[in-house]
């Protein structure tokens, strides 16, 4: 799974399709890049981003999966991969 380097401009849960979408701002074109989609558990309801593992390699993301009572976590490696 690939997550772009830097700070995402839009991170949204998609409850109907059980995934999260990440859209990154592309300054050179003054527009958002096409969103990337990542699978979650059932019923994603809340999303947060930050440096959760304190490695200074953003972005990390966490998604609460309502129907499973679980949290999906995605840790960035600072090079665009998870």
N, C-alpha and C positions, 0 to 999 in steps of 0.2 A: 504494500500500500504506500502510495506517495503523497506526502503533504508538502506544499511549497514552503520555501524558506521565508521567514519574515512574518509580519503580522497580517492575519486575514482581515479583509474588510467586511465579509459577510459569512457567517457560520449559522446554518439553519437546520432544524430537524424536520424530517418529512415523515409524519406519523403513518400515513397511508401506505408508504413503501418501505418503512423500517430502515431508514438510512439518514445520513447527515450530509448536507451539501456545503462545500467550501468554495467561495468565489474570491479571488484575489484581485486587487486593483493593479492595473497595468498603466503606470504613469506615462509612458512614452506615447500611448494612444489615447490617454485620458478616458479610459473605459475599464470595465471589469472583464477579466478573462472568463471564458466559459467555466461554469462551476464543475468541480470534481465531486463525485459522490462516493461515500464510504458506508458499508453495511454496519448496522447496529443490531441490538437486540429488539424484541417486540415492543412496540409502543414507545419510541423515543419521545420524551416530553420536554426535556430541559438540556441545554448545552452551555458549556463554559470553556474558555480557553485561557491559557497562562503557562507558566513554567512549573508544572506540578512535580517534577522530579528534581528540581533545583540544579539542573545541569546547564542553564543559560542557553539552551538550544530550543528556541521557540519555533513553531507553535506546538504546544501540547493541547489536546482537547479531551473533554470528558462529557459523556452523554448519559443521562438517566433514562433507563428503559423501564417504563411504568408497569407494563404487564408481567415482566420477569423479576421485578425488584432487584435489578442489577445495574451496574455502571459499566459502560464501554469506555475504555481509555485508549488514546492514541498519542504516543510519545514521538515527537520530532527528534531527529538526530542532528539537526543543524545543517544538513546537506540536502534536505528535501525528501528524506525517506523516514519511514516509521519502523 
